[in-house]
Amino acid sequence: MAVYVYKVATGELYSWSPGDNDPVASDAALAAAGLAKITGLLPLDATHAWDAPSKSVVVVAARVAPLSTWKFILLFTPAEHAAIAASTDLRVTQFMMAVQVAPTVDLNDPIVQGGLNYLVTAGLLTQANANLILSGQASQ
């Protein structure tokens, strides 16, 4: 567990340390500086972030590193890829053309996420498989 020091007025994180017993200024010294501390929370990492409004640590989705375009395309099943390639929907063809000319595909990008959601709406991909692809895993 970790100790967190935050600004009382805003909840903004001032500092943190991975050990609950790590030395921190006294509560009086912190209060004089407009700060407070909280202990017993999980440490910050790729899936845990400080949330100022609640003055706590919340779970967040891990970011997926950008993939090369060919790796992104291989996340689709052959049947999904064939259906997408055969689509005459202009949004589908535009999305796939953009993917094909990009050197990498950032699965965290809202445009990529929107494109995959559109493939679901168009019936070319299931939501479960879109979720897998957005996590960097092969569709099933």
N, C-alpha and C positions, 0 to 999 in steps of 0.2 A: 504494500500500500504506500501511498505518497502523501506528502504535505504540500499544500497550495497556499500561496499568499496572493490576495486579490485586493483591488481597490473597492472599498465599501460603497462608494457613490455609484459606481458603474458595473461592478462585478468583473471588470476587466482583469485578466490574469496578470499579476506583477512578476511572480516567479514561482517555481515549483522545484521539489526535490524528490527523488524516487523513494526515500525512506521516511516513514512516519516519525522516526526518532531523530532525524537530521536536525542540527541546531537551527533555530529560527529566533529572531528577536522576541522579546517578551510581548505579551498581549498589549501591555500599556504602551510600549514603544511603537508597536504596529498601529494601535489606535491613534496615537499622536500624529502619525504620518498618514492617517486616513486609510489604513490597511487592516485586514483581518486575515486569519488563517483558518484552514480546515484540513483535517487529516482523515485517513481511513478510506480515501478514494483510490481507484485504480490509477496507475501511472499513464502518462500520455504516450501513445504509440500510433501506428498506422490506422488502428481501428478505434482509438479513444481520443477525444478532443475535449478541451475546456469549453463549457457553455456558460457565458457570462450571466445571462438572465437568471438561470437557476443556481449559479455558483456551484456547479458540480461537473463531473466528467460524464460525457455521453458517448454512446457507441455510434460510430460513423462507418460508412462503407469504405473499405480499403480501396485506394486508387490503384488502378491497373496501369502498368507501364504501356506506352504506345507500342503497337505491334507493326511489323512490316506489313505491307498491303497483302502480300501473298499468304502470310500467316492468318490475317483476318479473314480472307476469302475461304481458307481451309477450315475455318470454324463452322461453316455451314455444311449441312449434309449434302451429298451429291443431288438428291431430289430437290432440296430447297434451292440450291444454286441453279439448277436447271429451270425451276419455276420462276425464279427471279430473272434469269437471263431471258426467258421467253415472254416476260411481261411486256405489255404495250402501255402500261401506266407511265405517264411522263415523269411523275415524281420518282417512281422506282428507277427508271432508266437514268434520270439525272443523278440520283443518289449513288447508284452503282458506278456511273461514269466518274463522279467526283472521287469515289473510293479508289478506282482503278488508276487514276493519275496521281494520287497522293503517295509519297514515298512511305509514309507511316499513317496508321489510323489510331487516333487517341480515343479510346473507349469512354473516357471521362468527358469528352466534348459534347455539349448539348446538341449540336447538329448531328453527330453520329448517333446519339441516343434517340433523337427525334426520327432519324432515318430508319432505325431498327423498329421503333414503335410504329412507323408508317407501314413497314413490311408486315407487322402483325395486323394492323387495321385492314390492309389489302388482302389478308388471308394467305400470305406467302410464308409466314413464319408464326409459330405458336408463341404465346407470351413466355412460357417456360423456356423455350429454346432461345428467345431473345435475351432473357435474363442470364442464361448460361453464356451466351456470346458476350454480353456486356461485362461478365466477370472474367473473360479471357479463356473460357472453357469451350470445348467443341459442342456443338448442337447434337442432340440425340434423336 
